[in-house]
């Protein structure tokens, strides 16, 4: 008999157990909160990271990847709560990513919040996302994602056109 994890147990999982990103591409530190249609996660800006500018800051355009990883964590936790695993997905893009500052300062503790707006049976989704540093909203966007039923065929089809 398999044990289904509670919401509290899911949130306490290491981020590596939730999303597939590894090494320098893993930007989230942990999940803070998780519910049916929302998730908040935290990330730290590291001055020695691959993305760091001369001041050790994270360029604001990296924020879209922070949002995408928060969405990936939400989708994965939903699947894990149901006893399964999330299908691989892709970031389709955003009509408007609004960075309210040019970068996130070195050492900044960022809070990424994602709220599901849409999820279709075919795997299309949309999330309203924000990034906060303390009480200040630093970036916002509506992010579109897709989880194809057959990821391998989707990827192969993308390169054959």
N, C-alpha and C positions, 0 to 999 in steps of 0.2 A: 504494500500500500504506500503510495507517495504522499508526502506531507506537503500541503499547500501552505505557502508562506503568508502570514498576515501582512497588512499594509506596513505596520511598524517594522516587521522583520525585513520586508523588501527594501525599505528606505535605509536600513542599516547595512545592506550589502555593500561591499567595496565597489567602487565605480567600474572596476575592471570586470566584475561579475555581471554588470548590467549592460554596458555598451562594448562593441568590439574594438574600439580605437585603442591603440597601444603606442608605447614609446612617446616620442615628442608630439605625436598627433593627438594624444589624449589631453584635452584641455580642461576638462571638468575635474574638480577635486572630489565631489560627493553630491548626492541628492539630499536636499533638506526636507522637502515635503512632496507628497504624491497623492493624487486623488483621481477619480474617474476621468476628469477632463483637464486637469492641471498638474503641473510639476514645477518645483523650484529647485535649482541646483546652484552650487557655488564653484567659483574658479578663482585662482590666485594668479596675478600677473607676475611672471618671473623675469627678472632683469637679464638672466643669462639664456633665455629661451631663443629658439630659432627666429621667432617673430620680432624680438626686441629691437627697438631703434637705438640710436646713440645714447639716449637717456634711460634706456632699459624699459621703455614703455611698450605696450601692445598697441599697434595701429588699430583704430576703431573699425576698420574693414574686417578684422578678424572676428568681430562680434557676430557676424552672420554664422560663422562656424560654431561659436559658443551656443548660439540658438539652435543650430541643427543638432548638436550633440545633446542638448536638453530635450529636444523632440525625440531623438533616438532613445534616450533614457525613458521617456514617458511611454513610448510604444513598447519597449522591452519590458517595462514593469507591468504594463497591462497584460502582456502575454505571459509573463512569469506568474502573475497572480492567478491566471487561468490554468496554470500547470504546464504551459508550453514555452516556446521560444519565439521571439519576433522574427518575421521574415526580413531579409535584408531590404534596405530601402535606399532611396536617393533623394537628394535635395534638388528640387526642380528650380527653385529660385524665389525671388521676391519682386513684387512690382515696385515696392518702395522700402528700402532700408534707410532709416534716418538715424545717422550718428549725430548726437548733440554735442560732441566734442571730438577733436581729432585723434585722440588716443586715450588709453587707460593707463594710468600711472603705474610705475614699477611698485610692486608690493600691494597693489590695490586688491581688496577682497570684493569680488563682483558677485552679484546675485542675479541669476538668469531665471526668468519666469516664462513659462510657455503655457498657453491656454488653447485647447483644441477648439477650433471653430467648425470644422467639417471633417468627416471620415466617411468615405464611400466603401461599398462592398468590393469595388474593383481595386481598392488600395490607395486612392487619392486622398490627401488630407491637407488641411490648412491650419496653421497655428498663429495666434497673436502672441508675439514675444517682446519682452523688454529686458534690458540690462540695467541694473542699478548699482551704484557705488554709494553705500550708505543710503541716505534719503533722496539722492539725486538720480534721476533717470538719465542714463548716458546714451541709450540707443533703443530704437523700437522698429518693429517690422511685422508684416504678415508673411510667414514663410510657407511655401507650398512644397509638399513632399509626395513621394510615390513609393509604394511597396508592391512591386509586381508579383503576381502569383508564381511566375517562373523567372527568377532573377537572372539565371544564366542565359536564357533565350532573350530576355530584355537587353542585356549587355551585348550579346553577340549581334542582335538586331541593330543596336546603336552604332556599331562599328562597320556594319555592312552597307549602310546607306550612303 
